[in-house]
């Protein structure tokens, strides 16, 4: 009976494209039990020609880590994947040439994709947009304040400082929007309201970009993805992928913050403390809540779209796992200098 159940099982493949690592899981569709998982550091950080404040990552290294993780999962289970879900680091932006953003290659272990005609990923930690630069922009029609590292702010920076850079591309999105677009062969990328809100110049009340404001400011609105609700199906895979069948449904990319909350919120009254690269304390607000029309720059909390029209109220800090990682590296350096090696044991 157990063997019969395993033989008939179907699976969901989950991908998380993080700031420093890739995580993939196989979930048994009926029981929602995690049956396999893989994690790999991307080691994708690269220096930028734009200066020390810039934070960029090599998309090829990110995709290599994704492919490595998926390839390491059991092939017999990958063949039974019926849906793919993708989440990832919010706010950042990557540019690519539509329908030429990747190349699919076949081999003994199946099809895999490699980036082609893509830019570096400019991450959420990017600091090229100074306060002076942000103040020079027309303020968005949104309840969320604009900040450096936000996708639209970065695009504005390129429009003003390196307009020729943008001429090479006709599509843009978060890194996980890119992954969904190439898996499905989308001519124009789709973006969930979760990611759109994290880019700036998006009104969550009406679910639209601030097109008139952006156009009047000379923003290349042709780069903006089509926005859909989280949970929507973005398309179907255009190739078999390490055993995952062709025409497998792929959900629109979701925000890693919202997904981390969803994974551990058992009751709507739960408050969640999430410590990843940064840290957030959050809980869900009642259905029907609408955020204020304009942001309060002095407020210590913000409101982010969740699922089914619900908002999360969030108190966030830029300090989290990134500080812990720096602390560990400092300890390793101390130990090496003291002649004790660099191995750290934890309990």
N, C-alpha and C positions, 0 to 999 in steps of 0.2 A: 504493500500500500504506500509506503514512504517513497519507494522508487517511482511509483506511478505518479504521485503528486509532484515530485521533482521534475519528471519528464514533461508534465503539462504546465509547469509554472511559466509565467511571463514576468518580464522585468522592466523596470524603469532605470535608465542611466542618468545619473546626476553629475553635473560638472560644476565646479566652482573655480573661477579664474581669479585668484587672489593677488594681492600686492606682492607677495613673496613666494607663493607656492600654488600648485594646482592640486585640488582634491577631487577624486571621482568616487562614486559609489554605485553599486548595483542594488536596487531595492526590489524585493519580491512584490509584485503589483497587488496581490490580494491581501497578504498579511502586513505589508509595508515594513517587513523586516529587512535590515541591511544584511546582505549575504556576502558581499565582497567590497573592498575599498582599496584605494591606492592614493599615495601622496608623493609629490615630487617638488622640490624647490626649483623655481624657474631660473634663478641667478641671471635675471634679465636686465638689471640696472646697468645703464651705460652713461657715459659722460655726454653732455650736450654742448653744441657749439654756441648756444645762446647764453651760457654763463653758469655760475655755481648754484644759482637759485633754481635752476631748471631741474626737473625730475622726469627722466625719460626711460623707457624700457624697450628692449629689442623684441619685436613681435615674433620673429622667427624662433627665439629661445622659448617664448611662452607657448607657441604652437608645438614645438618639440616636446615640451614637458606634458602637454595635453595628450599628444599621440603616444608618448611613452606610458602614461598612466592607463590609457584605454587599452593599449596593446598588452598590458600585463594582466588584464582581467581574463577570466576563463572564457575561451572562445565558444564553448557550448552554451554558455549563458548569454553572451553577447548576441548570438544568433536569435535569441528569444526576446530581445529588447523590443518593446512596442511603443515607447515614448522616451524622449530625451528632454531633460530640464537643465537649464543653464542659469547660473548666477555669477556675479563677479563684482570687482571693485568699482564703485560708483564714481561719478563726477568726471573721470578722465576721458580723453578723446584719442581716437586713432582714425587716420584718414586712409582711404583706399580707392582704387579705380573700380567702379561697379562692373561686375561680371568678369573682372580680371584680377580680383583681389587674392586669388589663390590658384594653385595648380594641383589637380588630383593625379596621383600616380598609383598604378597598380603594381603589386608584387606578390611574393609567395604568401605573405601574411594578410593580403587583402589590400584594399584601397586606403590611401592616406592623403592628407592635403598639406601643402606647404604654402606659406604666404608669398604673394607676388604683387608688386606695385602697391605696397602699403608704406605708410610712414612709421616712425617710431610711435609707441604709445606715450602720450604725455599724461602722467598720472595725476591723481587727486592731490598729491603732495607737491605739485609744481608751484613755484613761487615767482614766476616771471611777471605776473600781473600785480604791480605795486598798488598800494592804496591810492596813490595819485592817479594811476591809470584807470582803476576801477571807478573813481569819482568822476573821471572825464566821460564815462559812458552814460547814455540815457538809462535811467533807472527802470528796471523791469516791472511789468504789471504782474506781480507775484507776491505771495505772502512770505517767500523765502529770500533772504539777502543774497546778493551775488558775492562770490569770493574767488580768490585765485585758485587755480586747479579745476574750476568748473568748466565744462566743455565749451559753453558759449563764450565765456570770458577768454579762453585760450584762442578760440577762432577769431574773436575780435582782435586779439594781440597780433596774430598772424596777418590779419587783413591790414592792420596799420603799419606793421614793422617788416613783414616779409610777404607781401601780396603774391609774389611770383610762386611762393611755396604752394599756395592753395590751388594754383592753376593746374597742378598735376593730378588732382583728385576730384571726384564727383560724388563721393559718399563719405559719411563720417558717422561715428557712433562710439559707444563705450567698447572696451575690448571684448566683452561678452556679446554685445550686439554684433560685432564683427564675426565671432565664431558662429552664431546662429545664421547670419547672412550667408556665409560660405558653405555651411552644412546644407542649407536649403537652396543655394543658388539664387538668392533674391536679387532682383535688379535694383531695388531700393530698400535699404535696411528698415526694419521695424524696431520700435523702442517702446518699452512699457512706460506707463505714467510714473512709475517709481524712478526709473533712470532719467526720464525727461525732467522731473522736478529737480534732480540732482545736477542738471546741466545749467539751470538758470533760464530766465526768460520763458518760463512755462507757467501757465495759469492752471492750477489744479482744480479750481472751481468749475471752469468750463472745459477743461481738458484739451487746451490748444496752446500752441506757441504764440508768443507776442509778435505775430508776423508784421503788423504795421509798424511797430516800434523798431523792429530789426531792419525792415526794408528801408525805413527813413534814415537809419543809421549806416546804411551801406553794407549791412551784414549779408554774406552769401547764403541766403535762405535755401538755396538749392541743395545745400549739404545737410539740412535737417532731416532726420528720419521721420517716417510716418509713425504716429503714436497710437498705441492700442492699450487695452486694459491688461493688467497682469493676469496671467492664466490663459490668455489667448494662444491659439496655435499659430506659430509664425509660418510654418510650411512643413515640407517633408524632405528628408535627406535625398540628395541627388545621386549619391553613390553608396554602395556598401562600404562600411567603415570598420575594419578589423573584425568583421563578422556581423556588425549591426546591419540589419537588412536595409536595402534601398527603399525609399518611400516611408521610412519611419517618421512619425510625427515629432516635431520639435517645438517646444513652447517658446514664446517670446522671452528674451533674457530678463531676469529679475535682479533687483538690488540685493547685494549680499547682506546688507543690514536687515532688510525685511525678512529675508529667508532665515537668518540666524534667529530672529524672534519667532517666526512661525514654527521652527523646529523644536522649540522648547516651551512655547506658551500652551499649557494644557487647559487653562481657564481664561476667559476674557478679562478676568480681574487680576491676572498675574502681572507682576512687574518683573522685567528681565534686565539683568546686568550682564552685558556682553563685553568681553575683553578680547579683542583681536589685535590688529595693528594699532587701532585706536580703541577707545572705550566709550560705551553708551549705556545709560540707564533709561528704560522706556516702558511704557504701558499703552494699551489700546484705549482710545476714547470711544464714547458711545456713538452708535450709528446716528447719522444726521448732523454730527458736529461739522462745522465749517470753520476753517482758520480765518483769522483777520485778513482783510483785503491787502494790508500793507505790513511789511516786516517791522519789528521793533528792534533796532540795532543794539539796544541795551539789554534785551531779554536773554536769559540764560538757557531758555528752552526753544525748541523748534518743532514744527509739525510736518511729518512726512507721510505721503500716501502709502497705505498698506494694501489690503485686499478688500474687495467688495465695497468700495467707497468709504472704508474706515481709515482714520488717521491714527498714527502713533505720535505721542508727545515724547520728545527726546531731550535729554540733557547729555551732551556729548563733550568729550575731551579728545584732544589730539594725542594724548599720552595713553599708552596701553602696551600691547605686546612689543611695539617698536622700542619703547624704553627698556623693557625687560631684555630684549635682544642686545641692545647696546650695553647694558649692565653685564651680561654674560660675556660679551666680547672683551669688556674691560677686565673682568676677572681672569679670563684666559691670558690676556697680555701681562697682567701682574704675575701670574704663575710662571709664565715663560721667562720673564725678567728675573724672577727669584730662583729659577733653575728647577722648578718643580713640574715641568711639562704643562700641557694645556687641557688635560682631561678633567672634566668636572662631573662628579657623581651627584645625582639628585635623588631625593626620597619623596 
